[in-house]
Amino acid sequence: MFLDYLPHPLPENWLISEIDQDNEYLEFLGHNGEFLVSIMKHEYDNPKKPYYLSLTQLKGILGRFDFESLDWPEWFQAEKEALESALKLMEWINQNYGTFDPVTNYVLVSLGTEERIDSIRRHFDGRIMVQEFQNRKLVFREVNLTWGADSHAEAALKAIN
């Protein structure tokens, strides 16, 4: 099973988050939970190559990488091949992580100048703050991605509507 092929130690920045030997499922989390690499057996979907490798981006909706566009092999005949590919993928992510687009955990939208803070507070609930930007004191509000937006830009527009 997977445990027979796991290296010790795992690649830097990666840990095993779940292993289910009975169902032939293995999951790695990398870079503080930003990426999920998983291997699962799907013999009904692909009987000749039943082991499926998947990469999921868990943080940042900025579309850093679409796994499909990497042309990384996804289907493998044996679990050992799938695990070796997963480890190579984790190493590739480690080597290229510094060149990925930055991921942000929050985005701020400017609502006006500090002089208008009382008016802004009356119209906008939630966390607002005053920050200096380009030698002006501006009032900002954090963009909340749970507003049903597909991007930070769309969420920012919904925040001021």
N, C-alpha and C positions, 0 to 999 in steps of 0.2 A: 504494500500500500504506500501512500504518500510518505509516510514516516521513514520508509526505507531509503528514500532518495533525497531527503532534506539535508542541506549542508548545515554545518555548524561552524561559525555563526551564520545567520542569515545576512543578506546584503545590508549594509548600513542604511538606516532610516526606515527599515521594514520590520514588521512583526507578524506573527500568525494571529489572526483575530478569530478564526473558527476553523476547526477541523472535524469533519464527520466521516470517519472511516467507513461506516456501514453504508452510507449513501454516496460515497466517493466524492466528497466535496471538500475543498480547501480554499481558505480565504486569507489574503495578506492585506494589511493596512500599511500605507507608507506615507512618509512626510507628515506626521502628526494628523493622520486621518484624512489627508487630502485625496489620496488615491486608494482604490480597492482593486486588487488583482485577485481574480478567483478562477478556480478550475472546478468544473462539474461534469459529471457523466450524463450525457444525453444520448443514450444508445438508440432511442426511438427516432430522434431527429437525424442521426447520422450513424447508422450501424457500422460502417467501415472505419470511421474515425469518431468514436463516441466521446472523446474528452474535449471539452470546450473551454477555451481560455478567454477571459473577459477582463477588460480594464474599464473601471468606472471612476469618473471624477466626482468626488463627494463635496468639495468646497469650491466656491467661486462659480458663478454662472457666466463668466466671461468667455467660456468656450476655449480654454487653453489648448486642448487637444481633443479631437474627435478620433476615437480609437479606430474607426473604420478607415480614416484617411491615412493611417500609419502603414497600411498594408502588412500588418503583422499577422502571421499565421494564427488561425483561431481553432482549427480542428486537428486532433491528433489521434493516432491509432492506439497509443499506450500512455498510461498516466506518467511514466518516466519522461517521455518526450514532452508532454504538456508542462510538467514541472520544470524541466530544463528551459523551455521557452519562457515560462513565467519568470524564472530567475534572471534570464537574459533581459527580459522586459524591465524588471526592477532595476537592474544595473544600468540599462539605457536611460531610464528615468533619472536615476542618480547622477549620471554623467551629464545629462542635458538639462537638469532642473534649473540651473542658473540662467539658461537662455529662454525659459518659458516666460510668457507674459505674466506680469504680477497678478496675484490674486488678492483681492481686497475683501475684508470681512464687513466693511461698512462704507457707505458713500454719503457725503453730505451735500445738501442742496441749499444754496443761498436764498433767503427770503426777503432780504432788504438790509438797510443800514441800521446801525445801533440806535439811532434816533427814533426809529419806528418800532422798537422792541415791544412796547406796551400794546400797540395795535396788532402786531404779529402774534403775541401771546393770546389775544382775544380770539383770533381766528384759527390758530393751529395748536392742537394739543400735542402731547408727546415731548420728547427731549429736544429743546432748542439751546443753542449756545452762541456766544459771541466770540469770534476769532478775528484776528487781524489778517487781511488778505490784500496785497498790493497797496499797503499803507492806508487802508481803510478798515474800520471796524464793521464787520458784517455779521448778521444773524444767520445761523445755519440750523438746519434740522436734519437729523439722520434719516436716510431713505430706508424704509422697511420693505424688504422683498416679499413679505407675506401679503402685500397689497394685490397680489394676483398678477404681477407683471412678469414678463419673460426676460427683462433686462433691467440693469440699474437705471438706464436712461428713461425707460417707460415708467419705472417706479418713481423716479424723480418728478416726472410730469404729473403723475397721479397724486403726489404729495402736495403739489401746489394748486391743484384743481379744487 
